Amino acid sequence: MPIYYPDILDQRTPARTFTYGDKDVMLYALGVGMGQDPMNETELPFVYEKNLKVIPTAATVLAAGARASANAGPAPQMPEGHRPSQINFLMVVHGEQKVELHKPLPTKGTFTVEGRTVGAYDKGKDKGAVVINESVWTDENGEKVATLTSSTFARGDGGFGGPSEGAPEPHKVPDRAPDMSVDFTTREDQALLYRLNGDRNPLHSDPESAKRSGFPRPILHGLCTYGITCRAILQAVTDFDPDQIKSHQARFSAPVFPGDTITVDIWKDGKEISFEARVKDRNATVIKNGLTVLR
């Protein structure tokens, strides 16, 4: 099924209710490397239920799959007479991710999430398409808790006749030297742990699957690297206070292999914190155009 434009802009996923608890919060924190030193009392509150804190980017996994894009999962809801679109998921790459928190994430709760497509951009028949999806969490009082926005580069779906320009521009990091840099060494088994948050794509666990995809071994989840950049902001900027973070966004640019050391470069400009991440040993920039906005 191809992309139909502009019908895709009216495409939504059915509202879905989900619940998470302290175990889910702690598992995510462990998955992005918190708690490796059990005597580190600044990280302990993220992995221990006493005075538990929630990493803001945990919103990407706490819905346990309910963050499905408007092009996947249950049959999309469409106005009468509109045609549902479906992209080729064998040819997609996660391009960008943003988490905006309308209030700090609680350590547990029941929420409703609903997704929709907010943009589709045609790069050409042989160049693919960019599809932007949004999912919104509301709490039991109907108040907004979080808005998650992701862009997908659909390599096999160009030429559908939509606009080629107008997609949001990536955040530009300052052209000066970083104000600080933080190093995190990922564990060899980090992808095996992180996948327990819900993404069990064998690309991250099965050596044969990774080789078929062109990698010498399984790669780390992009959203795990994204979470590590948020961990860097917590450590370097907010003194491990997650309530200071209003939003966190970034663009994925290269894979990370479990065991890599990730260097997060950080620029501070008031409440705007820019960042990028790289693996120095491979001279690879793995996260670009990062922006954290503080409350």
C-alpha positions in Angstrom: 0.0 0.0 0.0 1.6 3.3 -1.0 1.5 6.7 0.7 -1.6 8.7 -0.3 -1.2 12.5 0.0 -2.8 14.5 1.6 -4.9 11.7 3.0 -2.0 10.6 5.2 -2.3 13.8 7.2 -5.7 12.7 8.5 -4.4 9.3 9.6 -4.5 8.4 13.3 -4.0 5.4 15.4 -6.8 4.4 17.8 -6.4 5.7 21.4 -4.8 3.1 23.6 -4.5 2.9 27.4 -1.3 1.7 29.1 0.1 1.4 32.5 3.7 1.4 33.7 5.3 1.0 37.2 8.6 1.4 39.0 10.1 -1.8 37.4 9.7 -0.3 34.0 11.3 3.0 35.0 14.3 1.2 36.6 14.7 -1.2 33.7 15.0 1.7 31.3 17.6 3.5 33.5 19.7 0.3 33.6 19.3 -0.1 29.8 21.0 3.3 29.2 23.8 2.5 31.7 22.7 4.0 35.0 23.7 2.1 38.1 26.9 0.4 36.8 28.5 1.6 40.1 26.0 0.6 42.8 27.8 2.9 45.2 27.2 6.0 43.0 24.5 7.7 45.1 23.7 10.3 42.4 22.6 7.5 39.9 21.1 5.2 42.5 17.7 7.0 42.6 17.1 6.1 39.0 17.6 2.3 39.5 16.3 1.9 43.1 12.6 2.4 44.1 13.6 4.5 47.2 13.1 8.1 46.1 12.8 6.9 42.5 13.5 9.4 39.6 12.5 9.0 35.9 14.8 9.7 33.0 12.8 12.0 30.7 13.6 9.9 27.6 12.0 6.9 29.2 8.9 8.1 27.6 10.1 6.5 24.4 9.6 3.0 25.9 7.2 3.3 28.8 4.2 3.0 26.6 5.4 -0.5 25.9 4.7 -0.3 22.2 1.8 2.1 22.4 3.9 4.8 20.7 3.2 3.1 17.4 3.4 5.5 14.5 0.4 6.4 12.4 1.7 4.1 9.7 1.9 0.9 11.8 0.2 -1.3 14.3 -3.7 -1.4 14.4 -5.6 -0.3 11.4 -5.5 3.5 11.2 -8.6 5.6 11.7 -9.4 7.6 8.6 -12.3 10.0 7.8 -14.8 8.5 5.4 -13.5 8.5 1.8 -9.9 8.9 2.7 -7.3 6.2 1.8 -5.0 4.7 4.4 -1.3 4.8 3.7 1.3 2.2 4.6 5.1 2.6 4.2 7.5 -0.2 3.5 8.9 -1.0 6.9 11.7 -3.1 5.5 13.2 0.1 4.1 12.9 2.5 6.9 15.4 4.3 9.1 14.6 6.2 12.3 15.6 9.8 11.5 14.9 12.0 14.5 13.3 11.8 17.9 11.9 14.4 20.3 10.3 14.0 23.7 8.4 17.0 25.1 7.2 16.7 28.7 4.2 18.9 29.6 4.8 17.9 33.2 7.5 15.7 34.8 7.0 12.0 34.3 5.6 10.2 37.4 7.2 6.9 38.6 3.9 5.0 37.8 0.5 5.6 36.3 -2.1 4.9 33.7 -2.2 6.9 30.5 -3.9 7.1 27.1 -1.8 7.6 24.0 -3.0 8.5 20.5 -0.8 8.8 17.4 -1.2 10.7 14.1 0.8 11.6 11.1 1.7 15.3 11.0 3.9 15.5 7.9 5.0 13.6 4.8 7.7 14.9 2.5 8.5 13.4 -0.9 12.3 13.4 -1.7 11.8 11.8 -5.1 11.0 8.3 -6.5 14.5 7.0 -6.0 15.3 9.1 -2.9 12.6 8.1 -0.5 10.2 10.0 1.8 10.2 11.5 5.2 7.2 10.8 7.4 6.7 12.6 10.7 4.5 11.1 13.4 3.3 12.4 16.7 1.9 10.6 19.7 0.4 12.3 22.7 0.0 11.0 26.2 -2.8 12.1 28.5 -3.4 11.2 32.1 -6.5 9.9 33.8 -7.7 13.6 34.1 -7.3 14.2 30.4 -4.3 16.4 30.9 -1.3 16.2 28.5 1.7 14.5 29.9 4.0 14.0 27.0 4.3 14.6 23.2 6.6 12.3 21.3 7.6 13.3 17.7 9.6 11.1 15.4 10.7 11.2 11.8 11.1 8.2 9.7 13.1 8.1 6.5 11.2 5.7 4.2 13.8 4.8 1.6 11.3 2.9 -0.6 8.4 5.3 -0.6 9.4 8.3 -2.6 7.5 9.6 -5.6 4.1 9.7 -3.9 3.5 13.3 -5.0 3.7 15.2 -1.7 5.7 18.3 -1.0 9.5 18.1 -1.2 10.2 21.1 1.0 8.9 22.3 4.4 10.1 19.7 6.8 11.3 21.1 10.1 14.9 22.2 10.0 17.3 20.3 12.4 18.6 22.3 15.3 22.0 23.8 14.6 24.6 23.4 17.3 27.0 26.3 18.0 30.1 26.6 15.9 32.3 27.2 18.9 34.2 24.5 20.8 31.9 22.5 23.2 31.6 23.9 26.7 32.1 20.4 28.1 32.3 16.8 27.0 31.2 13.6 28.9 32.3 10.0 28.1 30.2 6.9 28.6 31.5 3.4 27.9 28.7 1.1 26.8 28.7 -2.5 27.9 29.2 -5.4 25.6 25.7 -6.7 26.6 24.0 -3.3 26.6 21.7 -4.0 23.6 20.7 -7.4 25.2 19.6 -5.5 28.3 18.0 -2.5 26.5 15.9 -4.7 24.2 13.9 -5.9 27.3 12.3 -2.4 27.2 10.3 -3.6 24.2 12.3 -3.4 21.0 13.3 -7.0 20.2 14.4 -6.4 16.6 17.0 -9.2 16.1 19.4 -6.6 14.5 20.3 -5.8 18.1 20.8 -9.3 19.4 21.3 -11.9 16.6 24.8 -11.9 14.9 23.4 -13.5 11.7 20.6 -10.9 11.4 23.1 -8.1 11.9 25.4 -9.6 9.2 22.4 -9.8 6.8 21.8 -6.1 7.4 25.5 -5.2 6.6 26.9 -5.0 10.1 29.7 -7.1 11.5 27.8 -7.6 14.8 24.6 -6.5 16.5 24.3 -2.7 17.0 22.9 -0.7 19.9 19.4 0.6 19.6 19.4 4.2 18.4 16.9 5.1 21.1 19.4 3.7 23.7 22.1 6.1 22.3 19.4 8.9 22.5 18.8 8.0 26.1 22.5 8.1 26.9 22.6 11.7 25.6 19.9 12.6 28.0 21.8 10.9 30.8 24.8 13.1 29.8 22.6 16.3 30.2 21.3 15.0 33.6 24.9 14.5 34.8 26.6 17.5 33.3 23.9 20.2 33.4 21.0 19.4 35.8 22.8 17.7 38.7 20.7 14.6 38.1 17.4 16.5 38.4 15.1 15.2 35.6 12.4 17.7 36.4 14.5 20.4 34.9 14.2 18.9 31.4 11.3 20.1 29.3 12.3 18.5 26.0 15.0 16.5 24.4 15.5 16.0 20.7 18.2 14.7 18.3 18.9 13.2 14.9 20.4 9.8 14.4 23.5 9.8 12.1 25.4 6.5 12.7 25.2 3.3 14.6 26.8 2.5 17.9 28.2 -1.0 18.7 27.9 -2.3 22.3 31.3 -1.7 23.9 31.9 1.6 22.2 32.7 4.7 24.2 30.4 7.5 23.4 31.5 11.1 23.9 28.7 13.6 24.3 29.7 17.2 23.5 27.6 19.9 25.2 27.0 23.6 24.6 25.1 25.7 27.2 23.2 28.8 26.1 20.7 29.7 28.9 17.9 27.2 28.9 18.9 25.7 25.5 21.5 23.0 25.8 22.9 21.8 22.4 24.7 18.4 22.1 26.1 15.9 19.7 27.6 12.5 20.3 30.5 10.7 18.7 32.6 7.5 19.0 36.2 8.8 18.9 37.7 5.4 18.2 35.9 5.2 14.9 35.7 8.9 14.1 32.0 8.6 13.9 29.3 11.1 14.8 26.4 9.1 16.0 24.0 11.8 17.2 23.6 15.2 15.5 21.6 18.4 16.0 20.8 17.7 19.6 18.8 20.1 21.7 17.6 19.9 25.3 15.3 22.7 26.6 15.2 23.3 30.3 12.2 24.5 32.3 
